Amino acid sequence: MMNEATSHIDYLIGEEKRLADIIRRVEVEPLLMSIVRAGAVSSVLFNEESLPLAEAGSEPDFGQWRRIEYSIKVEGEPKGLLRITGKPDDMSLAPMAILMRDAVQLVVTNNLKRMMTTELHTSIVQESYEQLAAANRSLVESEKRYRDLALSLEQKVEQRTAELQNAYARLLQQEKLAAVGSLAAGMAHEINNPIGFIKSNLSTFRVYLERFAEMLDFYRLLTSKGANPDQFKLMSENRWRSLKLDMVLGDASELLTQSLQGVERIAQIVADLKCFSHVDEKDHSDADLNVELERTMSVLVSQNATEGMFVRELQPLPLYACNPGLISQAFLGIFQNALQSRSEGLLIRVASRVEEGDIIIDIADNGCGIAPQNISRVFEPFFTTREVGLGTGMGLTVARETIIAAGGSIGIESRENEGTTVTIRFPSRTERNR
Amino acid sequence: MIEFDELNKKMVLKLVYYGPAMSGKTTNLMALHDLLNMEGRGELMLLDTREDRTIYFDLLPFFYVAPSGLRIKLKVYTVPGQVRHDATRKAVLQRADGVVFVADSQQSQMVVNSESFDNLERNMTMVGLSLERLPLVVQFNKRDLPDIVPEDEVRCAWRSTGLPVFMSCALKGQGVLETFSEVVGLTFDAVNARHGLTARFEVNRDDFLGTILRTSAANDGNIP
């Protein structure tokens, strides 16, 4: 290919040509021969250096001969010489020589025209070919470049996608930890409260216990001194009154009752927490999602919700194989979103039912709703309409990830200023196994 | 320059008549052929044409021999004007020593003229000719037709280029010699500056121009 393209002869229009380039011996000789046959002795065409290019007949060395010479022109410039030799008395020699000159000149001129045409044509074809070859080379190059680019692009996209997925997974994990953290903080507050008053009760009770001990010591002293019954009664009554033991006894009983209630409450919170996080259960178990909903609500009630907010429409559900702790966390995220939708008069309708074997759970609030332009974005990571610092934008994202990981699906419907309904669907057992 | 053989005292120069299709390039050469004396020139060679339109090129050679023996051959070419023959134009333009741009004066042809001139500039650059240095003469042909751009306008439009502009009617032989004389003179000056024609080869400018531009005795500048 390359050789073909570069091996051509550079042709320049206007290049000077020699007679021998234009006309070949075999082309002229028949012409020269014809005049010899017609009676001339010899007929010769000389080139630029006066050397014979073609000849017919032979010039005798001696005797009287008549020579007629004409120049043959190339592009109007005399280049060759035509010499006709004949007998001096040959009357037809001169007109024949003119005929011969015109014939040779015509061949030269026509040949020159043909050569110029052919050479130009060839050079144009050559140039077109080179242009095509060059265009082809650059196309091949650019194609290779694009192919390489596409290849590395694919790798880069894969790499970036993997990086993003890792970052996303880390974020989800962080968000889960944050949710657990905030839950733990709420729990700590709830437990701290009863512990505070139990501690204070017990301190008071210790003071009361000292008074009981003092009273008992006094009795023991009176008994050992052998006091008479009247004396005994009078002195012990006085001491009883000064120690205010009637009040202390009543109060002590009240303190213990209160403390026991506090302990009960702590026990309840811990039990809730254990159930909610399922720390003592296996990862997967058959769970009643109604129970998980109840647990989540009761955890919320111990934090920032009130029992009156929840309107239950729970129908019996089949057991669903999942990690109940994670599912509860997902519910928690959805509930917390609902809790932030309205400051007063909030109602959260929690409904569960079975539709064609699928478990359907609706968590609907009567809150501010979501603007139509935002509805498609609520599951996006970091999407939040709340002020900076008030929402991470990850609550619903984590919920969705969890539900999908558990084999379910999640959808959201909302009307601005009317409320939002989150619907969770878990497929029937048969469909899931399919 | 096609060839400069100092040893054999031979110089071959190239002039090119450029311009849009049908603007009268071949007609210019035919008029030159008719107007100028046979002694200074060769025959007009018209290569194959189709429907009276040049598809390769036309050639009219001129000869001059200096007292020093230097033979100067001046080959004058036309190019095919049709857009599709661009490769031929480029080939003919190669190593030109002077260019005549033949424009069509008709109002309707102004866009075609300017496209062709752009094409000339582009092709000159491509074949390595300098736009600033190469002698270039502009001819507005067909002045005898109606609906032509007035001479004032033409001159005004071309003034900024500094190029010599001639009005012509090549069919009647008018303006043809003036154009040719100008481009031959400019070309002589350019070649003289580079190769010292006068200093080294005793080529006299007037003698050179006079020989090449020797008009036929029969008609003195105009075709009857």
Interface residues (C-beta under 8 A of the other chain):
Chain A: Y11 L12 I13 G14 E15 E16 K73 E75 G76 E77 T109 L112 K113 M116 T117 L120 H121 S123 I124 E127 S128
Chain B: I2 E3 K10 V12 K14 R41 G42 E43 M45 L47 D48 Y56 F57 L59 P61 F63 K73 K75 Y77 A87 T88 K90 A91 V92 Q94 R95
